[in-house]
């Protein structure tokens, strides 16, 4: 089989099957695209293959098993993340087998690839003093300090998933005192409005005055990175990097911070804080966006004012608002829908 056949199936899977037949979200499709790109990178680095030389003949169970090991040992991905990449590759080959019967044998072989072993979670919960130290670590003397403080505070205060925060647009933010909220879009494209502390609202106002001066359009992304002079969506990897950078600074005065920080720890810490403050568990489930068909018939809709009053009491110290600081492979990947 030719590389043209391989890339044609890649493109139809990414641009037709996933969005139209399976109706997956753009975020999930990006995750699948990342998995395929990582597989191509692995084949190029370990088999000395150019993109034009990659065909289905380069893929078998041994290759995919070694690829999974490469993800954990070389790329340092968590086993759970490596298994997500593996599942995406299996999904792609399942689609290919349905499209071309000659690939059924390959699919059945790769299907037997065992996932990476996932150890039992031993994550250390973040205490409120640790959260406070992490929020204060960036400082507010620079533009990036203002941005990072606001981002970390917002992740904690909303207990939102990392992608929910990164997808926030200007129109999703309301900083009115006493009524401050953010509206996030969660799994299944479901939206929920989350009350936030007034202090968080003031930090958002300061951040917007620095990074969104003037009158930005409502659909402008709240958080972004700049590449070649253009605003680009901030990635989850960007957030993980800055969390751990600031954790290293905060750890000097707060040694209880664990060696590795991830955004979900902020979400977990906020949920536990609310629980200890007396917020009913059904309200916390709705606050976190955990409701599903089974739970929606059991748990009543949460009263935002009740949640707001409880989390205001439960809120740990956060920094006061500081003054605003002044002062020909590419073509192949593009045609296959991988860029």
C-alpha positions as CSV (number, residue, x, y, z in Angstrom):
1,X,0.0,0.0,0.0
2,X,1.2,3.5,-0.8
3,X,1.7,6.4,1.5
4,X,-1.0,8.2,-0.5
5,X,-3.5,5.6,0.6
6,X,-2.4,6.0,4.3
7,X,-2.7,9.8,4.3
8,X,-6.0,9.7,2.4
9,X,-7.5,7.6,5.2
10,X,-5.9,9.9,7.8
11,X,-7.6,12.9,6.2
12,X,-11.0,11.3,5.8
13,X,-10.9,10.0,9.4
14,X,-10.0,13.4,10.9
15,X,-12.2,15.7,8.6
16,X,-15.2,13.5,7.9
17,X,-15.6,10.5,10.1
18,X,-14.8,12.1,13.5
19,X,-16.7,15.4,13.2
20,X,-19.6,14.2,11.0
21,X,-20.2,10.5,11.7
22,X,-19.2,10.5,15.4
23,X,-19.9,14.2,16.0
24,X,-16.9,14.5,18.3
25,X,-15.9,17.9,19.7
26,X,-13.0,19.9,18.2
27,X,-11.0,19.4,21.4
28,X,-11.3,15.6,21.1
29,X,-10.4,15.7,17.5
30,X,-7.3,17.7,18.3
31,X,-6.4,15.0,20.8
32,X,-6.7,12.3,18.1
33,X,-4.7,14.4,15.7
34,X,-2.0,14.8,18.3
35,X,-1.8,11.0,18.7
36,X,-1.3,10.5,15.0
37,X,1.3,13.2,14.8
38,X,3.2,11.6,17.7
39,X,3.1,8.2,15.9
40,X,4.5,9.9,12.8
41,X,7.2,11.5,14.8
42,X,8.1,8.1,16.4
43,X,8.3,6.4,13.0
44,X,10.5,9.1,11.6
45,X,12.9,9.1,14.6
46,X,13.1,5.3,15.1
47,X,12.8,3.9,11.6
48,X,14.5,6.7,9.6
49,X,11.4,7.1,7.5
50,X,10.4,10.2,5.7
51,X,6.7,11.2,5.7
52,X,6.5,10.0,2.1
53,X,7.7,6.6,3.1
54,X,5.2,6.0,5.9
55,X,2.6,3.4,4.9
56,X,0.5,0.8,6.8
57,X,3.4,-1.6,6.3
58,X,5.3,0.4,8.9
59,X,2.7,-0.4,11.5
60,X,2.2,-3.6,13.4
61,X,1.6,-4.7,17.0
62,X,5.3,-4.6,17.9
63,X,5.6,-1.1,16.5
64,X,2.6,0.2,18.5
65,X,3.8,-1.6,21.7
66,X,7.2,0.1,21.3
67,X,5.4,3.4,20.5
68,X,3.5,3.2,23.8
69,X,6.7,2.6,25.7
70,X,8.4,5.5,23.9
71,X,5.6,7.8,25.0
72,X,6.1,7.0,28.7
73,X,9.9,6.5,28.7
74,X,11.1,9.1,26.2
75,X,8.4,11.6,26.0
76,X,7.6,11.3,29.7
77,X,3.9,11.1,29.3
78,X,1.8,9.7,32.2
79,X,0.6,6.2,31.5
80,X,-3.0,7.4,31.4
81,X,-2.0,10.0,28.7
82,X,-0.1,7.4,26.7
83,X,-3.1,5.1,26.8
84,X,-5.3,7.9,25.4
85,X,-2.8,8.2,22.5
86,X,-2.9,4.4,22.1
87,X,-6.7,4.4,22.1
88,X,-6.7,7.0,19.4
89,X,-4.4,5.0,17.2
90,X,-6.6,1.9,17.6
91,X,-9.7,4.0,16.8
92,X,-8.0,5.1,13.6
93,X,-7.0,1.6,12.5
94,X,-10.5,0.4,13.3
95,X,-11.9,3.0,10.9
96,X,-9.3,2.0,8.3
97,X,-10.3,-1.6,8.6
98,X,-13.9,-0.7,7.9
99,X,-12.9,1.3,4.9
100,X,-10.4,-1.2,3.5
101,X,-10.9,-5.0,4.2
102,X,-7.2,-5.5,3.4
103,X,-6.4,-3.7,6.7
104,X,-8.6,-5.9,8.9
105,X,-5.7,-8.2,9.8
106,X,-3.6,-5.2,10.9
107,X,-6.4,-3.8,13.0
108,X,-7.0,-7.2,14.7
109,X,-3.3,-7.5,15.4
110,X,-2.8,-3.9,16.8
111,X,-6.1,-4.3,18.8
112,X,-4.2,-6.8,21.1
113,X,-1.7,-4.1,22.1
114,X,-1.7,-3.8,25.9
115,X,-2.0,-0.4,27.4
116,X,0.7,1.1,29.6
117,X,0.3,0.1,33.2
118,X,-1.3,2.8,35.3
119,X,-0.2,2.9,38.9
120,X,-2.7,3.6,41.6
121,X,-3.0,7.3,42.2
122,X,-0.8,8.6,45.0
123,X,-1.2,12.3,44.4
124,X,-0.8,14.5,47.4
125,X,-3.7,16.8,47.9
126,X,-3.0,20.5,47.9
127,X,-3.7,22.3,51.1
128,X,-5.1,25.9,51.1
129,X,-1.7,27.3,52.3
130,X,-0.1,25.5,49.3
131,X,-2.7,27.0,47.0
132,X,-2.1,30.4,48.4
133,X,1.7,30.1,47.9
134,X,1.2,29.0,44.3
135,X,-1.2,31.9,43.5
136,X,1.3,34.4,45.0
137,X,4.4,32.9,43.4
138,X,4.1,34.7,40.0
139,X,4.0,38.2,41.6
140,X,2.3,41.1,39.8
141,X,5.3,43.2,38.7
142,X,5.2,42.0,35.1
143,X,2.7,41.3,32.5
144,X,3.3,37.6,32.7
145,X,3.0,37.8,36.5
146,X,-0.4,39.4,36.2
147,X,-1.5,36.8,33.6
148,X,-0.2,33.8,35.6
149,X,-1.7,35.0,38.9
150,X,-5.1,35.4,37.2
151,X,-4.9,32.1,35.5
152,X,-4.0,30.1,38.6
153,X,-6.5,31.9,40.7
154,X,-9.3,31.3,38.1
155,X,-8.5,27.6,37.9
156,X,-8.8,27.3,41.6
157,X,-11.8,29.5,42.2
158,X,-13.9,28.0,39.4
159,X,-12.7,24.4,39.9
160,X,-13.1,24.2,36.2
161,X,-11.3,21.7,33.9
162,X,-8.2,23.2,32.3
163,X,-9.6,23.1,28.8
164,X,-12.8,24.8,30.0
165,X,-10.7,27.8,31.3
166,X,-8.5,27.9,28.1
167,X,-11.7,28.0,26.0
168,X,-13.1,31.0,27.8
169,X,-13.9,34.0,25.7
170,X,-14.4,37.6,26.7
171,X,-18.2,37.2,26.5
172,X,-18.0,34.4,29.1
173,X,-16.8,36.8,31.8
174,X,-18.9,38.8,34.2
175,X,-17.0,40.7,36.9
176,X,-19.8,42.7,38.4
177,X,-19.3,43.0,42.2
178,X,-21.6,40.6,44.0
179,X,-22.6,38.9,40.8
180,X,-19.3,37.9,39.2
181,X,-19.5,34.7,37.2
182,X,-17.7,32.8,34.3
183,X,-19.6,30.6,31.9
184,X,-17.7,27.5,30.8
185,X,-18.4,24.9,28.1
186,X,-17.7,21.4,29.4
187,X,-17.9,17.9,28.1
188,X,-20.6,17.3,25.6
189,X,-20.7,21.0,24.8
190,X,-22.7,21.6,28.0
191,X,-22.4,25.1,29.5
192,X,-22.6,26.0,33.2
193,X,-22.3,29.4,34.9
194,X,-19.9,29.4,37.9
195,X,-20.0,32.1,40.6
196,X,-16.5,33.5,41.5
197,X,-15.2,35.6,44.3
198,X,-15.2,39.4,43.9
199,X,-11.5,39.4,44.3
200,X,-11.1,37.0,41.4
201,X,-13.3,39.4,39.4
202,X,-11.0,42.3,40.2
203,X,-8.0,40.3,39.1
204,X,-9.8,39.5,35.8
205,X,-10.5,43.2,35.3
206,X,-6.8,44.0,35.8
207,X,-5.7,41.2,33.5
208,X,-8.1,42.4,30.8
209,X,-6.8,46.0,31.1
210,X,-3.3,44.7,30.3
211,X,-4.0,42.0,27.7
212,X,-7.2,43.1,26.2
213,X,-7.1,46.9,26.1
214,X,-9.8,48.8,24.3
215,X,-12.9,46.9,23.3
216,X,-12.1,43.4,22.2
217,X,-14.7,41.4,20.3
218,X,-16.8,39.1,22.5
219,X,-15.4,35.9,20.9
220,X,-11.8,36.8,21.7
221,X,-10.0,34.2,23.7
222,X,-9.4,35.3,27.3
223,X,-6.0,33.6,27.6
224,X,-3.6,33.3,24.7
225,X,0.0,33.0,23.7
226,X,1.8,35.1,21.1
227,X,3.7,33.5,18.2
228,X,5.2,35.4,15.4
229,X,3.2,38.4,16.5
230,X,-0.1,36.6,16.3
231,X,-2.4,35.5,19.2
232,X,-2.7,31.7,19.5
233,X,-4.8,29.5,21.8
234,X,-2.9,28.6,25.0
235,X,-2.3,24.9,25.3
236,X,-2.7,22.6,28.3
237,X,1.1,22.0,28.2
238,X,1.7,25.8,28.5
239,X,-0.4,25.8,31.7
240,X,1.3,22.7,33.1
241,X,4.7,24.3,32.5
242,X,3.8,27.6,34.2
243,X,2.2,25.8,37.2
244,X,5.3,23.8,37.8
245,X,7.6,26.8,37.2
246,X,5.8,28.8,39.9
247,X,5.5,25.8,42.2
248,X,9.3,25.6,42.2
249,X,9.4,29.2,43.4
250,X,6.6,28.7,46.0
251,X,8.2,25.6,47.3
252,X,11.0,27.6,48.9
253,X,8.5,29.0,51.5
254,X,6.0,26.2,51.2
255,X,7.8,22.9,51.1
256,X,4.6,20.9,51.3
257,X,3.9,21.6,47.6
258,X,4.3,18.3,45.8
259,X,7.1,17.8,43.2
260,X,4.6,17.7,40.3
261,X,1.7,20.1,40.0
262,X,-1.2,19.7,37.6
263,X,-4.3,21.8,37.1
264,X,-6.7,19.0,38.3
265,X,-5.2,19.3,41.8
266,X,-6.5,22.9,42.0
267,X,-10.0,21.6,41.0
268,X,-9.8,18.9,43.6
269,X,-8.6,21.3,46.3
270,X,-11.5,23.7,45.6
271,X,-14.1,20.9,45.7
272,X,-12.7,19.6,49.0
273,X,-12.7,23.1,50.4
274,X,-16.4,23.6,49.4
275,X,-17.3,20.2,50.9
276,X,-15.7,21.1,54.2
277,X,-17.4,24.5,54.2
278,X,-20.8,22.7,54.2
279,X,-21.8,23.0,50.5
280,X,-24.1,20.0,49.8
281,X,-22.5,17.3,47.6
282,X,-25.2,17.6,44.9
283,X,-24.4,21.3,44.4
284,X,-20.7,20.5,44.2
285,X,-21.3,17.9,41.5
286,X,-23.2,20.5,39.5
287,X,-20.5,23.1,40.2
288,X,-17.9,20.8,38.8
289,X,-19.9,19.8,35.8
290,X,-20.2,16.1,36.8
291,X,-23.9,15.8,36.2
292,X,-25.1,13.1,33.8
293,X,-28.3,11.4,32.9
294,X,-28.3,9.3,36.1
295,X,-27.6,12.2,38.4
296,X,-29.7,15.0,36.8
297,X,-32.9,13.2,37.9
298,X,-31.6,13.0,41.5
299,X,-29.9,16.3,42.2
300,X,-31.8,19.6,42.1
301,X,-30.4,22.5,40.3
302,X,-27.9,24.4,42.6
303,X,-28.7,27.9,43.7
304,X,-25.7,30.0,42.6
305,X,-26.2,32.5,45.5
306,X,-26.1,29.7,48.0
307,X,-22.8,28.4,46.4
308,X,-21.5,31.9,46.2
309,X,-22.1,32.6,49.9
310,X,-20.5,29.3,50.9
311,X,-17.4,29.7,48.8
312,X,-16.9,33.3,49.9
313,X,-16.7,31.9,53.5
314,X,-14.5,29.0,52.4
315,X,-12.1,31.2,50.3
316,X,-8.5,31.2,51.4
317,X,-6.4,34.3,51.2
318,X,-5.6,35.5,47.7
319,X,-3.3,38.3,46.8
320,X,-4.6,41.9,46.8
321,X,-4.9,43.5,43.4
322,X,-1.7,45.1,42.4
323,X,-1.4,48.3,40.3
324,X,-1.3,47.5,36.6
325,X,2.3,47.1,35.6
326,X,3.4,49.4,32.8
327,X,6.3,49.7,31.5
328,X,7.7,19.7,1.8
329,X,6.8,17.7,5.2
330,X,4.6,20.6,6.1
331,X,2.5,20.1,2.9
332,X,2.0,16.4,3.6
333,X,0.8,17.0,7.1
334,X,-1.5,19.8,5.9
335,X,-3.1,17.7,3.2
336,X,-3.6,14.9,5.6
337,X,-5.4,17.3,8.1
338,X,-2.7,16.9,10.7
339,X,-1.8,20.6,11.0
